[in-house]
Structures are given as C-alpha cells and as structure tokens.
Amino acid sequence: MEDSQSEHQRMLRRHKREKAELQAHIQGMKSSVPKSDKKRRKQLLLDVARLEAEMEQKHQQELQKFQESFPDKSNLDSVTEDLGKLDLEDKSPHLSRAQRRRERKVALERERQERMAKAEMEHLASFRHDEEMKLDAILWARNLEMKDIPADGHCMYRAIQDQLVFFVTVESLRRRTAEYMRKHVEDFLPFYSDPETGDACSRDDFLSYCDDIVFSASCGGQLELRALSHVLQTPIEVIQANSPAVVYGEEYTKKPLTLVYRSYSMCGEHYNSVKPLDAGSVRCLACRLL
C-alpha cells in the first residue's frame, strides 16, 4: 500500500504542476490578445474554458483509473489530505490580513471568470447545435453533406482546393489571390477596414494585408473569395445557416464551387467543403432531422 500511496502522491503533485503550467500558458494567451479585439477575446474565453475542461477531465480519468487499480480508498484519501497539508505548508504562515484579502479577491475573480466562460460555452453550444441542424437540412435538400476541413487558418483555401477538378496547392491559391487583390486595389480597398476598430484603412495597410495572405496562415473571407472567383473564373457559392447562400463571381458560367460557412464551429468561424450524400449518411441525417 505504501507504493500505491507514493504513486498517488506523485500523481497529485503532477496534477498540481500541470495546472500551474496551464494557468501560466493561459496568462500568456490573454496577454497576446488586445482587450479591444472583442471577437478574439470571445474566442479566447472559449479556448481557455476548453483547455481547463480538458485538463480537468484528464486528471479525473487518471484518478479514477488509479482508484480502480487500488480499490482500498481509505489510505488514498489520507494521502490526499496529507498533500493538502503540504500545499498549506508551502505558503508562508505569516501572511498579512491584507495579503489574505488580496488572495481571496483574486480567487473570487478567477471563479467569476470561470463561471462566465462556462456560461458562454453553454450559450455557444446551443447556437452551434442550431447552426449544424439548419446546415444539415439545407444540404440534405440538395443531396449534399459537409466535408470537414482542418481548422488551421487555411480552411477557406483548402475547401476551394477540395472543390477543384484539378490540383493546385494552398500556397498557390494564396499567392494568386494576393496578386489579384494587389492589381485591383481600388476594387477592394473600399471594403477593407481595420478588424479591431472598423475604421477605413490606407492603401499601404491593404497591401500589408495582401502580404499576410501569402506569408501567414491568416483566415480568408469575403474579399479573398471575391478575388478567387476572378482568379479561377468560377462562381463560388457559400452556404450559411441563417442567411441565403452568397455567390461570388456570378458573371462566370462554370459550375459553382460550393463551400459551407460556420459561425459557431468548435474553432470559431470556419469553412468546410461539401460532398454528395451517400446512403449511410442519408439514413443518419434523416434520423437527426426528424
């Protein structure tokens, strides 16, 4: 039993260390996102809640597995209590009343942030479910289903790549998109604004944005879709849950490339491709939509 107690204590100490490392990582994430960027701050709260929930689940699973291996929990409980005492001993016994108040305030604020993040996740989970059901119904009526595309910043370009009948790299799509936008600055500049403030941007700002298209994993959007429709001389249709489908490049006569835009995917805003429904998917979708 002593071996099991030692192992249990080591696991609990590791859990404590991993939680501290996660909090340090989260603090770094928070520092990297400006408070004025409400969209990214909202996504940050979701990411933080997801990371904390994943770690909590991992730790609970490890504890459960350990307890199943050593069903005599009485001694293990005493180890947990001893570890708690050790945690207290790590803290200075001479904390002033003001220090204790500050620590209590920090703890309460952390709990408040956690409750807000949890509520936000539950709220968005409802939106995510509704969006998914609506998209399934729209696609089912067209004998289509979503084809998942990785959420790596290149999702729009990968969805376009998936729809094309010829091979082209994502890098080539990004480069050709940026080249077209640079050559037609006046067509795009009126529709380009600062993502944080919404203010109009200068020509130099726009050209810098075009550089980001080529040299970073920046997400694509309406401007890039419009440019790609001209580059490929093909209509691009974007299906959405709560709005009519949008078509870019309607002047072209080729069969449209079809993308699905999601506002509330697990990774935030995201583009997927589509594929024809197979028999198994038809039955599965029918059950979900009934």
LINKA-V479352 format. One line per field, one symbol per residue. phi: phi as a letter, one per 30 degrees, with the letter a starting at -180 (. if undefined). burial: b if it has 24 or more other C-alpha atoms within 12 Angstrom, else e. A space follows every 10 residues. Layout:
phi=???
burial=???
This chain:
phi=.ddddddddd ddddeddddd dddddddddd ddcddddddd ddddeddddd dddddddddd dddddddddb dddddddddd ddddddeddd dddcdddddd dddddddddd dddddddddd dddddddddd dddddedddd dcibbdcdce cbjceddddd eddddbdbdd dddddddddd dddbeddced ccbddccidd cddddddddd ddedcbcddc addddddddd edhbdbccdb dcbddcccid dccddddcbc ccdbddcjda cbcbbddcdd dedddedddd
burial=eeeebeebbe bbeebeeeee ebeeeeeeee eeeeeeeeee ebbbbbbbbb bbeebeeeee eebeeeeeee eeeeebeebb eebeeeeeee eeeeeeeeee eeeeeeeeee eeeeeebeeb beebeeebee bbbbbbbbbb eeebbbbebe bebbbbbbbb bbbbeeeeeb eebbbbbbbb bbeebeebbe ebeeeeeeee eeeeebbebb eebbeeeebb bbbbbbbbbb bbebbbbbbb beeeebbbbe eeeeebbbbb bbbbbbbbbb bbbbbeeeee eeeebeeeee
